[in-house]
Amino acid sequence: MTAAAMAGAASLPPAAPSAASLPMYDLPEVAWATDALWSVVAARLSAAGIAAAPALSRDSTLNELWTDPALLLSQTCGNPYARQYRDRLRLVATLRYAAPGCDGPRYSSQLMVRKDAPGEALADFRGTVCAVNGWDSLSGWVALAAALPEPPDRFFRAALVTGAHANSMAAVAAGEADIAAIDCVTYALLQRHRPGATAGLRAIGRTAPAPGLPLVTRRDADDRTVEALRSALRGALADPALAEARAALLIEGIEILGEADYDAIPPQPVSTPQLSVPTRRSATAPRP
């Protein structure tokens, strides 16, 4: 190579850092731990020659995050991955969480009702109002619908769409809904960091286990990038300096699942209950 060519190569701008986000369990109370984890992962990626964003993105919608052409790493719900984003995202790994209802890389949802609600099993809540964080949520809707003995629009009288698991729990506690399926990791995090959010509620069961929320990268990421991501994650999750952060996030490690594992996710329900307007008095709420 000539000196001029070498000079030209040296003058090329460095590769732009790729985008990263870990939005699924990023409660404000544990944002410090998420940032600490990413800081170590990003440093390990940089050491491996992979340009990584110095900070996680928290200002974009989930769709913007998962369709970003510069995406290096994010976490998505298994149902949107399997139904909507499979052709845009490539699996990297699935985290293992230390929460009741988790089994290795698989997780389930807690079926939550008010402590004073009559009924001890899901079948006892026929004709009531369910709170749903979103129709595309595996933990909050698809897994719940799969557990029903009949189509959801026949089983439930109505549904209240809340936008978040914490909102669903609040709706049940307030009597705006009677039952909600809550991601077991979210429930454990809220129980630890917002004990008031779980007060007044009890679990009557769990949904069937399903593959956990996958870590993903853009679909066209090459094998070297995926292996670098896995190596950086393994290294960070074994780093003694991150023990406190891992404990706060309930993370135990990672496992590698394939696309076929996510094919086992229950089908999207073809029907939904009619929408409910919050009234703070539901079918089974105690009357004054």
Contacts in CASP RR format, 6 or more apart in sequence:
PFRMAT RR
TARGET T0000
AUTHOR 0000-0000-0000
METHOD contacts of the structure
MODEL  1
MTAAAMAGAASLPPAAPSAASLPMYDLPEVAWATDALWSVVAARLSAAGI
AAAPALSRDSTLNELWTDPALLLSQTCGNPYARQYRDRLRLVATLRYAAP
GCDGPRYSSQLMVRKDAPGEALADFRGTVCAVNGWDSLSGWVALAAALPE
PPDRFFRAALVTGAHANSMAAVAAGEADIAAIDCVTYALLQRHRPGATAG
LRAIGRTAPAPGLPLVTRRDADDRTVEALRSALRGALADPALAEARAALL
IEGIEILGEADYDAIPPQPVSTPQLSVPTRRSATAPRP
1 9 0 8 1.000
14 51 0 8 1.000
15 51 0 8 1.000
16 51 0 8 1.000
16 70 0 8 1.000
17 51 0 8 1.000
17 52 0 8 1.000
17 53 0 8 1.000
17 54 0 8 1.000
18 50 0 8 1.000
18 51 0 8 1.000
18 52 0 8 1.000
18 53 0 8 1.000
18 70 0 8 1.000
18 71 0 8 1.000
18 72 0 8 1.000
18 73 0 8 1.000
19 53 0 8 1.000
19 57 0 8 1.000
19 65 0 8 1.000
19 68 0 8 1.000
19 70 0 8 1.000
19 71 0 8 1.000
19 72 0 8 1.000
20 38 0 8 1.000
20 42 0 8 1.000
20 52 0 8 1.000
20 53 0 8 1.000
20 56 0 8 1.000
20 57 0 8 1.000
20 71 0 8 1.000
20 72 0 8 1.000
20 73 0 8 1.000
20 74 0 8 1.000
21 56 0 8 1.000
21 57 0 8 1.000
21 58 0 8 1.000
21 60 0 8 1.000
21 65 0 8 1.000
21 73 0 8 1.000
21 74 0 8 1.000
21 75 0 8 1.000
22 34 0 8 1.000
22 37 0 8 1.000
22 38 0 8 1.000
22 56 0 8 1.000
22 73 0 8 1.000
22 74 0 8 1.000
22 75 0 8 1.000
23 58 0 8 1.000
23 62 0 8 1.000
23 65 0 8 1.000
23 74 0 8 1.000
23 75 0 8 1.000
24 75 0 8 1.000
24 76 0 8 1.000
24 77 0 8 1.000
24 213 0 8 1.000
25 34 0 8 1.000
25 75 0 8 1.000
25 185 0 8 1.000
25 186 0 8 1.000
25 189 0 8 1.000
25 213 0 8 1.000
25 249 0 8 1.000
26 34 0 8 1.000
26 56 0 8 1.000
26 58 0 8 1.000
27 189 0 8 1.000
27 190 0 8 1.000
27 193 0 8 1.000
27 194 0 8 1.000
29 189 0 8 1.000
29 193 0 8 1.000
29 194 0 8 1.000
30 189 0 8 1.000
30 193 0 8 1.000
30 248 0 8 1.000
30 249 0 8 1.000
32 245 0 8 1.000
32 248 0 8 1.000
33 244 0 8 1.000
33 245 0 8 1.000
33 246 0 8 1.000
33 248 0 8 1.000
33 249 0 8 1.000
34 56 0 8 1.000
34 245 0 8 1.000
34 249 0 8 1.000
35 55 0 8 1.000
35 56 0 8 1.000
36 242 0 8 1.000
36 245 0 8 1.000
37 236 0 8 1.000
37 242 0 8 1.000
37 245 0 8 1.000
37 246 0 8 1.000
37 249 0 8 1.000
37 251 0 8 1.000
38 55 0 8 1.000
38 56 0 8 1.000
40 232 0 8 1.000
40 235 0 8 1.000
40 236 0 8 1.000
40 239 0 8 1.000
40 241 0 8 1.000
40 242 0 8 1.000
41 52 0 8 1.000
41 73 0 8 1.000
41 229 0 8 1.000
41 232 0 8 1.000
41 233 0 8 1.000
41 236 0 8 1.000
42 52 0 8 1.000
42 53 0 8 1.000
42 54 0 8 1.000
42 232 0 8 1.000
44 231 0 8 1.000
44 232 0 8 1.000
44 235 0 8 1.000
44 236 0 8 1.000
45 51 0 8 1.000
45 52 0 8 1.000
45 72 0 8 1.000
45 228 0 8 1.000
45 229 0 8 1.000
45 232 0 8 1.000
46 52 0 8 1.000
48 228 0 8 1.000
48 231 0 8 1.000
48 232 0 8 1.000
49 228 0 8 1.000
50 72 0 8 1.000
50 225 0 8 1.000
50 228 0 8 1.000
50 229 0 8 1.000
50 232 0 8 1.000
52 72 0 8 1.000
53 72 0 8 1.000
57 65 0 8 1.000
60 68 0 8 1.000
62 76 0 8 1.000
62 80 0 8 1.000
65 71 0 8 1.000
65 74 0 8 1.000
66 74 0 8 1.000
66 76 0 8 1.000
66 80 0 8 1.000
66 85 0 8 1.000
66 88 0 8 1.000
66 89 0 8 1.000
66 216 0 8 1.000
67 85 0 8 1.000
67 88 0 8 1.000
68 218 0 8 1.000
69 218 0 8 1.000
70 218 0 8 1.000
71 89 0 8 1.000
71 216 0 8 1.000
71 217 0 8 1.000
71 218 0 8 1.000
72 217 0 8 1.000
72 218 0 8 1.000
72 221 0 8 1.000
72 225 0 8 1.000
72 229 0 8 1.000
73 92 0 8 1.000
73 215 0 8 1.000
73 216 0 8 1.000
73 217 0 8 1.000
73 229 0 8 1.000
74 215 0 8 1.000
74 216 0 8 1.000
74 217 0 8 1.000
75 95 0 8 1.000
75 213 0 8 1.000
75 214 0 8 1.000
75 215 0 8 1.000
75 216 0 8 1.000
76 85 0 8 1.000
76 89 0 8 1.000
76 213 0 8 1.000
76 214 0 8 1.000
76 216 0 8 1.000
77 136 0 8 1.000
77 137 0 8 1.000
77 138 0 8 1.000
77 139 0 8 1.000
77 213 0 8 1.000
78 138 0 8 1.000
78 210 0 8 1.000
78 211 0 8 1.000
78 212 0 8 1.000
78 213 0 8 1.000
78 214 0 8 1.000
78 262 0 8 1.000
78 265 0 8 1.000
79 136 0 8 1.000
79 137 0 8 1.000
79 138 0 8 1.000
79 142 0 8 1.000
79 265 0 8 1.000
79 268 0 8 1.000
80 136 0 8 1.000
81 89 0 8 1.000
81 214 0 8 1.000
81 216 0 8 1.000
81 262 0 8 1.000
82 262 0 8 1.000
82 263 0 8 1.000
82 265 0 8 1.000
83 136 0 8 1.000
83 268 0 8 1.000
84 136 0 8 1.000
85 216 0 8 1.000
86 259 0 8 1.000
87 219 0 8 1.000
88 218 0 8 1.000
88 219 0 8 1.000
89 216 0 8 1.000
89 217 0 8 1.000
89 218 0 8 1.000
89 219 0 8 1.000
90 216 0 8 1.000
90 217 0 8 1.000
90 218 0 8 1.000
90 219 0 8 1.000
90 220 0 8 1.000
90 221 0 8 1.000
90 226 0 8 1.000
91 214 0 8 1.000
91 215 0 8 1.000
91 216 0 8 1.000
91 256 0 8 1.000
91 257 0 8 1.000
91 258 0 8 1.000
91 259 0 8 1.000
91 262 0 8 1.000
92 214 0 8 1.000
92 215 0 8 1.000
92 216 0 8 1.000
92 217 0 8 1.000
92 226 0 8 1.000
92 229 0 8 1.000
92 230 0 8 1.000
92 233 0 8 1.000
93 214 0 8 1.000
93 215 0 8 1.000
93 229 0 8 1.000
93 230 0 8 1.000
93 233 0 8 1.000
93 254 0 8 1.000
93 255 0 8 1.000
93 256 0 8 1.000
93 257 0 8 1.000
94 105 0 8 1.000
94 211 0 8 1.000
94 212 0 8 1.000
94 213 0 8 1.000
94 214 0 8 1.000
94 215 0 8 1.000
94 254 0 8 1.000
94 255 0 8 1.000
94 256 0 8 1.000
94 257 0 8 1.000
95 105 0 8 1.000
95 212 0 8 1.000
95 213 0 8 1.000
95 215 0 8 1.000
95 251 0 8 1.000
95 252 0 8 1.000
95 253 0 8 1.000
95 254 0 8 1.000
96 102 0 8 1.000
96 104 0 8 1.000
96 105 0 8 1.000
96 251 0 8 1.000
96 252 0 8 1.000
96 253 0 8 1.000
96 254 0 8 1.000
96 255 0 8 1.000
97 107 0 8 1.000
97 185 0 8 1.000
97 188 0 8 1.000
97 250 0 8 1.000
97 251 0 8 1.000
97 252 0 8 1.000
98 250 0 8 1.000
98 251 0 8 1.000
98 252 0 8 1.000
99 107 0 8 1.000
99 184 0 8 1.000
99 185 0 8 1.000
99 187 0 8 1.000
99 188 0 8 1.000
99 189 0 8 1.000
99 250 0 8 1.000
100 184 0 8 1.000
100 188 0 8 1.000
101 107 0 8 1.000
101 108 0 8 1.000
101 110 0 8 1.000
101 184 0 8 1.000
101 206 0 8 1.000
101 209 0 8 1.000
102 108 0 8 1.000
102 184 0 8 1.000
102 185 0 8 1.000
103 209 0 8 1.000
104 252 0 8 1.000
104 255 0 8 1.000
105 211 0 8 1.000
105 212 0 8 1.000
105 254 0 8 1.000
105 255 0 8 1.000
105 257 0 8 1.000
106 209 0 8 1.000
106 210 0 8 1.000
106 211 0 8 1.000
106 212 0 8 1.000
107 139 0 8 1.000
107 183 0 8 1.000
107 184 0 8 1.000
107 185 0 8 1.000
107 209 0 8 1.000
107 210 0 8 1.000
107 212 0 8 1.000
107 213 0 8 1.000
108 139 0 8 1.000
108 143 0 8 1.000
108 184 0 8 1.000
108 206 0 8 1.000
108 207 0 8 1.000
108 208 0 8 1.000
108 209 0 8 1.000
108 210 0 8 1.000
109 139 0 8 1.000
109 140 0 8 1.000
109 143 0 8 1.000
109 144 0 8 1.000
109 181 0 8 1.000
109 182 0 8 1.000
109 183 0 8 1.000
109 184 0 8 1.000
109 206 0 8 1.000
109 207 0 8 1.000
110 181 0 8 1.000
110 182 0 8 1.000
110 184 0 8 1.000
110 187 0 8 1.000
110 203 0 8 1.000
110 205 0 8 1.000
110 206 0 8 1.000
111 122 0 8 1.000
111 144 0 8 1.000
111 147 0 8 1.000
111 179 0 8 1.000
111 180 0 8 1.000
111 181 0 8 1.000
111 203 0 8 1.000
111 204 0 8 1.000
111 205 0 8 1.000
111 206 0 8 1.000
111 207 0 8 1.000
112 168 0 8 1.000
112 169 0 8 1.000
112 172 0 8 1.000
112 179 0 8 1.000
112 180 0 8 1.000
112 181 0 8 1.000
112 182 0 8 1.000
112 187 0 8 1.000
112 201 0 8 1.000
112 202 0 8 1.000
112 203 0 8 1.000
112 204 0 8 1.000
113 119 0 8 1.000
113 125 0 8 1.000
113 172 0 8 1.000
113 178 0 8 1.000
113 179 0 8 1.000
113 201 0 8 1.000
113 202 0 8 1.000
113 203 0 8 1.000
113 204 0 8 1.000
114 172 0 8 1.000
114 173 0 8 1.000
114 175 0 8 1.000
114 178 0 8 1.000
114 200 0 8 1.000
114 201 0 8 1.000
114 202 0 8 1.000
114 284 0 8 1.000
114 285 0 8 1.000
115 200 0 8 1.000
115 201 0 8 1.000
115 202 0 8 1.000
116 286 0 8 1.000
117 178 0 8 1.000
117 179 0 8 1.000
117 284 0 8 1.000
118 124 0 8 1.000
118 284 0 8 1.000
119 125 0 8 1.000
119 204 0 8 1.000
120 204 0 8 1.000
121 204 0 8 1.000
121 205 0 8 1.000
122 147 0 8 1.000
122 148 0 8 1.000
122 179 0 8 1.000
122 204 0 8 1.000
122 205 0 8 1.000
123 149 0 8 1.000
124 204 0 8 1.000
125 178 0 8 1.000
125 179 0 8 1.000
125 284 0 8 1.000
126 155 0 8 1.000
126 156 0 8 1.000
127 155 0 8 1.000
127 156 0 8 1.000
127 157 0 8 1.000
127 283 0 8 1.000
128 156 0 8 1.000
128 157 0 8 1.000
128 177 0 8 1.000
128 178 0 8 1.000
128 179 0 8 1.000
128 282 0 8 1.000
128 283 0 8 1.000
128 284 0 8 1.000
129 156 0 8 1.000
129 157 0 8 1.000
129 158 0 8 1.000
129 159 0 8 1.000
129 160 0 8 1.000
129 176 0 8 1.000
129 177 0 8 1.000
129 178 0 8 1.000
129 179 0 8 1.000
129 276 0 8 1.000
129 282 0 8 1.000
129 283 0 8 1.000
130 144 0 8 1.000
130 152 0 8 1.000
130 156 0 8 1.000
130 158 0 8 1.000
130 159 0 8 1.000
130 160 0 8 1.000
130 177 0 8 1.000
130 178 0 8 1.000
130 179 0 8 1.000
130 180 0 8 1.000
130 181 0 8 1.000
130 273 0 8 1.000
131 159 0 8 1.000
131 160 0 8 1.000
131 162 0 8 1.000
131 167 0 8 1.000
131 168 0 8 1.000
131 169 0 8 1.000
131 171 0 8 1.000
131 172 0 8 1.000
131 176 0 8 1.000
131 177 0 8 1.000
131 179 0 8 1.000
131 180 0 8 1.000
132 140 0 8 1.000
132 141 0 8 1.000
132 144 0 8 1.000
132 159 0 8 1.000
132 160 0 8 1.000
132 161 0 8 1.000
132 162 0 8 1.000
132 168 0 8 1.000
132 180 0 8 1.000
133 139 0 8 1.000
133 140 0 8 1.000
133 141 0 8 1.000
133 161 0 8 1.000
133 162 0 8 1.000
133 163 0 8 1.000
133 164 0 8 1.000
133 165 0 8 1.000
133 167 0 8 1.000
133 168 0 8 1.000
133 180 0 8 1.000
134 140 0 8 1.000
134 141 0 8 1.000
134 161 0 8 1.000
134 162 0 8 1.000
134 163 0 8 1.000
135 141 0 8 1.000
135 161 0 8 1.000
135 272 0 8 1.000
136 142 0 8 1.000
136 268 0 8 1.000
138 210 0 8 1.000
138 265 0 8 1.000
139 165 0 8 1.000
139 181 0 8 1.000
139 182 0 8 1.000
139 183 0 8 1.000
139 184 0 8 1.000
139 186 0 8 1.000
139 207 0 8 1.000
139 210 0 8 1.000
140 165 0 8 1.000
140 168 0 8 1.000
140 180 0 8 1.000
140 181 0 8 1.000
140 182 0 8 1.000
140 183 0 8 1.000
141 181 0 8 1.000
141 269 0 8 1.000
142 265 0 8 1.000
142 266 0 8 1.000
142 267 0 8 1.000
142 268 0 8 1.000
142 269 0 8 1.000
143 181 0 8 1.000
143 207 0 8 1.000
143 208 0 8 1.000
143 210 0 8 1.000
143 266 0 8 1.000
144 152 0 8 1.000
144 181 0 8 1.000
144 207 0 8 1.000
145 152 0 8 1.000
145 266 0 8 1.000
145 269 0 8 1.000
146 207 0 8 1.000
146 208 0 8 1.000
146 266 0 8 1.000
147 181 0 8 1.000
147 207 0 8 1.000
147 208 0 8 1.000
148 155 0 8 1.000
149 155 0 8 1.000
151 269 0 8 1.000
151 270 0 8 1.000
151 271 0 8 1.000
152 159 0 8 1.000
152 269 0 8 1.000
152 271 0 8 1.000
152 272 0 8 1.000
152 273 0 8 1.000
153 271 0 8 1.000
153 272 0 8 1.000
153 273 0 8 1.000
153 274 0 8 1.000
155 273 0 8 1.000
156 273 0 8 1.000
157 273 0 8 1.000
157 274 0 8 1.000
157 276 0 8 1.000
157 283 0 8 1.000
158 273 0 8 1.000
158 274 0 8 1.000
158 275 0 8 1.000
158 276 0 8 1.000
159 272 0 8 1.000
159 273 0 8 1.000
159 274 0 8 1.000
159 275 0 8 1.000
159 276 0 8 1.000
160 168 0 8 1.000
160 171 0 8 1.000
160 176 0 8 1.000
160 177 0 8 1.000
160 275 0 8 1.000
160 276 0 8 1.000
160 278 0 8 1.000
161 275 0 8 1.000
162 168 0 8 1.000
162 170 0 8 1.000
162 171 0 8 1.000
165 180 0 8 1.000
165 182 0 8 1.000
165 183 0 8 1.000
165 186 0 8 1.000
165 187 0 8 1.000
165 190 0 8 1.000
166 186 0 8 1.000
166 190 0 8 1.000
166 194 0 8 1.000
166 197 0 8 1.000
168 177 0 8 1.000
168 180 0 8 1.000
168 182 0 8 1.000
169 180 0 8 1.000
169 182 0 8 1.000
169 187 0 8 1.000
169 190 0 8 1.000
169 197 0 8 1.000
169 198 0 8 1.000
169 201 0 8 1.000
170 197 0 8 1.000
171 177 0 8 1.000
171 180 0 8 1.000
171 278 0 8 1.000
172 178 0 8 1.000
172 179 0 8 1.000
172 180 0 8 1.000
172 201 0 8 1.000
173 199 0 8 1.000
173 200 0 8 1.000
173 201 0 8 1.000
174 280 0 8 1.000
175 280 0 8 1.000
175 281 0 8 1.000
175 282 0 8 1.000
175 285 0 8 1.000
176 276 0 8 1.000
176 278 0 8 1.000
176 279 0 8 1.000
176 280 0 8 1.000
176 282 0 8 1.000
177 276 0 8 1.000
177 282 0 8 1.000
178 282 0 8 1.000
178 283 0 8 1.000
178 284 0 8 1.000
178 285 0 8 1.000
179 204 0 8 1.000
181 207 0 8 1.000
184 206 0 8 1.000
185 250 0 8 1.000
187 198 0 8 1.000
188 250 0 8 1.000
189 250 0 8 1.000
190 197 0 8 1.000
190 198 0 8 1.000
191 197 0 8 1.000
191 198 0 8 1.000
208 266 0 8 1.000
210 264 0 8 1.000
210 265 0 8 1.000
210 266 0 8 1.000
211 257 0 8 1.000
211 261 0 8 1.000
211 262 0 8 1.000
211 264 0 8 1.000
211 265 0 8 1.000
214 257 0 8 1.000
214 262 0 8 1.000
215 229 0 8 1.000
215 233 0 8 1.000
215 254 0 8 1.000
217 225 0 8 1.000
217 226 0 8 1.000
217 229 0 8 1.000
230 254 0 8 1.000
230 256 0 8 1.000
233 254 0 8 1.000
234 253 0 8 1.000
234 254 0 8 1.000
236 242 0 8 1.000
237 246 0 8 1.000
237 251 0 8 1.000
237 252 0 8 1.000
237 253 0 8 1.000
237 254 0 8 1.000
246 252 0 8 1.000
281 287 0 8 1.000
END
